[in-house]
Amino acid sequence: MNLTYLYEQLYRWWEQNKRVLPWRDTTDAYAIWLSEIILQQTRVQQGTDYYLRFVRRWPTVDELAAADEQEVLREWQGLGYYSRARNLYRSAQMIVERGWQPFPRTFDQIRQLPGIGDYTAGAIASFAYDMPYPAMDGNVYRVVARLFDADEPFDTSHGKRRFHELIMQLLDRQHPGLFNAAIMEFGALQCTPTLTDTETGESRCDSCPIGELCAARRHGTAALLPVRKPRPQLRKRYLNYTIYLAEQDGRTYTLIHQRTGRDIWQHLWEFPLAESEGALLPLPEGSTAVDLKHTLSHQQLYARFRKQTVRELPDIPDTRRVALDELDEYGLSRLTLIALEKLKLF
């Protein structure tokens, strides 16, 4: 592999095509960490607004650590994968407890934070401190797989070790932060899963500035890469929610409860729930409801949100009586927010 040519072409492409994003103009490790956590499993366009709100509300790790967890979950509301928000909050508290402010300065310290793996630690270490660690996100796995025509599944233990060896062969140790940013952006915009530009209809491989180095292009296998291990069958769950509504003194009240235990949406709030097997429960005649389908990483959720107007709210254990117009003070799942919008309750 001609690394000099690779760096020249990659960095030239980067300067001409990189997106202007707020976390790219800083070496503040705290801000970079926030952006990396938010952008896990979130598109850049959606994540940018959340990033800006977080850094405005909690501009330092000390301020984030001093926040209430429910505040953090509410600010995260709508992004999904709420374990990221809980880990963000726990990490901030750990940093303060261990005196690592304004942010940990070594890879090993960063790696100890909850919810941070090798990829995120490498990204922070290289972008903030220019340390020679790779940042292997899905886009980078795709670029590396095609450059080396590597057809081993990258999401197995052995595959991850193999791809780490390959990226270490490419890493620019003089400019690791620049290299990581450029190759990640290259995978996001140029070396995409679809090899044809949807706007122009042209082949992305034909316009690729590093195509001369690409083994998959030579062998005609780019469309087949990268390879994933077979995905497990999704577990199907059927969730039946009842939104009780009662009028009192000109306001509408409802019941919610907080999820506990190791399950989806831990610590978030939801309406009284009955989970059924095999199908959603029959809908009483005349009821108003909305049915939603929601896919998580290992689960397929079928949810029904039914409105039920009552004179008085029922006495259900472990629920809290709240005004409907105060629901935005509680952390709710994205699925619940969609249901409330469709039912015109939010």
Sequence and secondary structure as in RCSB ss.txt:
>XXXX:A:sequence
MNLTYLYEQLYRWWEQNKRVLPWRDTTDAYAIWLSEIILQQTRVQQGTDYYLRFVRRWPTVDELAAADEQEVLRE
WQGLGYYSRARNLYRSAQMIVERGWQPFPRTFDQIRQLPGIGDYTAGAIASFAYDMPYPAMDGNVYRVVARLFDA
DEPFDTSHGKRRFHELIMQLLDRQHPGLFNAAIMEFGALQCTPTLTDTETGESRCDSCPIGELCAARRHGTAALL
PVRKPRPQLRKRYLNYTIYLAEQDGRTYTLIHQRTGRDIWQHLWEFPLAESEGALLPLPEGSTAVDLKHTLSHQQ
LYARFRKQTVRELPDIPDTRRVALDELDEYGLSRLTLIALEKLKLF
>XXXX:A:secstr
  HHHHHHHHHHHHHHH    GGGG   HHHHHHHHHHTTTS HHHHHHHHHHHHHH  SHHHHHTS HHHHHHH
HTTS  THHHHHHHHHHHHHHHTT TT   SHHHHHHSTT  HHHHHHHHHHHH  S     HHHHHHHHHHHT 
 S TTSHHHHHHHHHHHHHH  SSSHHHHHHHHHHHHHHTS SSSB TTT  BTTTT TTGGG HHHHHT GGG 
S        EEEEEEEEEEEEEETTEEEEEEEE  SSSTTTT EE  EEEESSS     TT EEEEEEEE SSEE
EEEEEEEEE SS    TT EEEEGGGGGGS B HHHHHHHHHTT  
